[in-house]
Amino acid sequence: MAAGDEQQQAHRAGAYKQKNKQHKHGKHRTKGEIGRENKGRVAVMALTKKQRRVIRKMDRKNKANQLRRNKKDLVLTEKRKLGSRDGPPHLVAVIGLHAGVNAGAVSKILRGEGVGGVVHEDQGVAGAKDSFGLVLPRFKQRFTFYTPDTVDMHSLLDVAKVADSLVFVLESTEGWDSYGEYCLSCLFAQGLPSHALVCQGVADLVVKKRADSRRALSRLVESHFPDARLFPVDSEQDATLLLRHLSAQKQRRLGFRSRRSHLLAQRATYIPNTSQNGTGGPATGLGTLCVSGYIRGCPLQVNRLVHITGHGDFQLSQIDAPADPLPIVTAAPRPAKPGRDVEMTDGGDGDKNGDVRVLMKADPEKRESLQAEAEVDPMDGEQTWPTEAELEEAEEASKNRRVMKVPKGTSDYQATWITDNAEEEEEDDADSCDDDDDDDGMMEDEMDDDNESQDAGSECASEGDDDDGEEEEEEISSTGRTGVDQKYDEDIDEAEEGEGLRRYREARANEMFPDEVDTPLDVPAKTRFQRYRGLKSFRSSPWDPLENLPPNYSRIYQFQNFERMRRRILADAASEDEGAMVGWYVTLHIVDVPPTVMESFLTGKPLVLVSLLPHEQKMSVMHMLVRQHPSNTEPIKSKEELVFQCGFRRFRASAIFSQHTSADKHKLERFLRPDAPTVMSVYAPITFPTAGVLVFKQRDNGMQDLVATGCLLSCDPRRVVLKRIVLSGHPFKINRRSAVVRYMFFNRDDILWFKPVELRTKWGRRGHIKEALGTHGHMKCVFDSQLRSQDTVLMNLYKRVYPRWTYDPYVPAPLPWVKREEPPAYSDIDMD
C-alpha cells in the first residue's frame, strides 16, 4: 500500500519552474532544421534580396547570350545563303581606279576555262559591257559580275549601293590616280560594302622586284585599306584564289539597304499603255515596265511602292516567278522546294524554257498611294465671323475716311484702287520684306555694284582721255603674250571667275564680321527689319515652333514622334516573312512608268529598284549632318541649289545651313563651314535613318563636284532655325557706364522701336537703350560697366527661316570629271 502511494505521488513542475536559455549559435538555423520545420513547403519570399539580385543578373546574362547567339546564327545563315542555291548570286562590281588599268581584262581572266566555272554570257545585266554570270560547282557558288562605267559617277554609285562585293583594280606602281581618289571618297561616304584589292602588271616585272613592288603597293593603300590583302590577277590560278576569297569573306552590313528590299535589273521590257476608247493607240505616254532580277535585302511586298533610282516612285501591279536562269548544276538534281520556282539542272535558259507563274497581285485597297504632298484646304485659313471688337474697329475706320483727290467722274469703286505715291512706296517696301528668302546682304551687294560701276566708269573715262597714247601699248602687250598663256586663257570663263571672286569676298567678309549688316539710310530700320525680333537669351528664350508658318508647311507631313515611328517601322520590316523572299528570281510589273526609264536602261546604265518603307514617299523637312569635303575649297552659300545622294534617292534641292547643337533653337550659317559639322535642311521625301549623304555642286558646264559628305539626321519640321543679323554702332561720348551711341540708327522712330532689345559690345559689356537724343539717330545707352572708346556696340536681331521648295527628283547625268585648279585662299584675296 505504501509502495503504491509512493509511485502515484510523482513530482510535477509548476508554473514557476526555472527554464535555462539554450545555447546561442549565431541565431542561424541549420539547413536540416529549416527543412524539418518546413516539411517540404516552400515560402513565397524565401529568397533574399541578394539572391534575387544574383538570379536577375544570371537571367540577364543568359538573355544576352541568347540574343548574341541568334544574331550570330542569322549572320552566318545570310552569309551561307549568299551565292548558294537558296540565295541570290554574289553580285560583284569590278571598278578600275587608274586610267592605266583595264577592268575588262580582269573580267576576261575570271571567265577563263582554267577557273573551272560555267560562264553564262547572257545572264548578266542586259546591255551592260563585261557583265556575265558564273557558276562554280566546286565551291557551290554562283556570281554575277558587272563592270560599271567609272566615268559616269551616278552609275558607279548606283551599282555600289546594291553590290555585295567590290573589286578595285589598282595600278602596280601608283595604285590609283586623282579620279580614283575622288571615286573612293564618294564610295566611302555612301557606305562601302565588302571589297577586294586587285593589282595588274606584277607578273610582267622581274622576279626579284615582284615582292618589293607588292610591298610598296601595300604601304601605299594602307591609308584607305589598313587590313586589305592584295590579289595579283595575272593568271587563272590567281583568279581562282580571288573567287575563293570573295565567296568566303565577311560581308559588311549596310543599314540603308539591309532594311529594304532592293533589286538590280537584269532584264527589262516596256509595254506602252493603250487608250481607253478602244483605238489601241498610245494614250498618256506611260507604260508598264517589266523588270527581272534577284531580290536582295528583305522580302518584297507587292502592295509597297518601289523607287527607281534617278526616276521616281511607282506602284506594282503584280509579281511573277520565272525559272531561275542561273542554277547551280550538280550531278544529282535536287527536288524543288515548296514556294520556290522549279530549279533547272540542265543549265538551260530559264527565261525561255521555264514556266512563268504569278506569285501575287496588288490589292487596290491595300496598295500604298503615290500621294507625296498633303492636300491643302484653301478654306483652312479663312477668317471666321468677326468679333465685337473687330466690328467696332471697322466702324471707327469708316468714320475716319481718307480724303484724296481723284479725277472727275471717278466712281467710289475706282477710287479705292487709287493710292498716293507715299503709300505706294510704303507698300513696295513692305512687299520687299514679305519674302522669307530675301537676302539681307542685298543692299551691300548693290553698294558693291555701284562702287564697281563707278570704278569702271572712272577707268573708262581715263582710257578715253589717253586712248591714243595707250593703243600702241595695248597692241604691244597683246602681241608679247606667249601661245601657252593664250591657250590657258581660252578655258577661263570671265563671268564664272567674277562670280567666284564675289563669293570669296562675301565669305571673307562673313568670316571677319559675322552676321553684321548696315542699317539702310533710305528705308526705316523698323520697316526693313520688321520680321526680326530680339532675344534676351538665345539659349533659354522661348520661340514657338508653330508660329507664322509658311504656306509650304501645309503641303508636308509631320510625325508626332519620329524616333518612335522609325523604331516601329524598322522592327516591322525586320520581322516580315511574307511576299517574295530573298534570293527569288522574280519579274516585277511596274505601272505608269515613262519611256525614259527604258531608254536609260537600253543605253547600258544600271536600273536599281528599292522597295520603300511606309511613309517614305511623303514630303517633309529632312535634316542631314554633313562636313565639308577636304577637296572643296570654294565657298558654298546657304539656299544654293545642290545635288543630294541620300540613301537610294538622288535629287536637287536648296538647303539652309545651321549649327549642330542640342538646343531647341539653331543659328543659321550663311556659308558651309569647313571646320565644324553643319546641318542641312531641305524639303525632301521622308527617309528613315541610317543613310549616307553625298552633296554635289553642279558647275555651269555640267560637271558635279563633291562638296560635303555625312549622314541623315532626322525628319523634324519643328526644328527652329534662326537667322541672326547684327546692327553695329560707335560710342560717340562716354561717361562711365553711360555712353552716346551713333551710326546704329538714323532716325528717332527706329530708336524707340528697338528700345526694348538688349545691347552688347565686342568686349563683353551688356546694356540697353535709355533714350533717343535728337532726330539723327543718336541715343543714350547704359551698360553694366565702364565702356572703352575702341569698343563697338552691337544689337542682335533674329528671325526664323525656312528652306526653299525647289525639290527636283530628276538630276541630269554629270559630265566627265576634270580635276579643278585650287582657288586662292581667303587671306590671298584683296577685300578692297
Secondary structure, DSSP 8 states (H G I E B T S, - for coil): -HHHHHHH------TT---------TT---HHHHHHHHTT---TT-S-HHHHHHHHHHHHHHHHHHHHHHHHHHHHHHHHHTTSTTS--EEEEEEE-STT--HHHHHHHHTSGGG--EEEGGGS-TT-TT-EEEEETTTTEEEEEE---TT-HHHHHHHHHH-SEEEEEEETTTB--HHHHHHHHHHHHH---EEEEEEESSTTS-HHHHHHHHHHHHHHHTTT-TT--EEE-SSHHHHHHHHHHHHHS-----HHHHTS-EEE-SEEEEEEEE-TTS--SEEEEEEEEEEEEE-BSS-B-TTS-EEETTTEEEEEEEEEE---SS----SS-----TTS----SS---HHHHS--EEEEE--TTTS-----S----TTTT---S--HHHHHHHHHHHHS-------TT--HHHHTT---HHHHHHHHHHHHHH-TT--TTHHHHHHHHHHHHHHHHHHHHHHHHTHHHHHHHHHHHHHTS-HHHHHHHHT--HHHHHHHHHHHHHHHHHHHSTTEE---SSS-HHHHTTT-B--S-TTTS---TTSS--GGGGSS---SSHHHHHHHHHHHHHT---SB-TT-EEEEEEEEE-HHHHHHHHTT---EEEE--TTTTSEEEEEEEEEE-TT--S--BTT-EEEEEETTEEEEEE-EEEE--SSSEEEEESB--SSS-EEEEEEEE---S--EEEEEEE-TTS-EEEEEEEEEEEE-TT-EEEEEEEEEEEEEEEETTEEEEESS-SSHHHHHHTTTS-EEETTS-EEEEEEEETTTTEEEEEESS---TT--EEEEEEEE---EEEEES----------------GGGS---
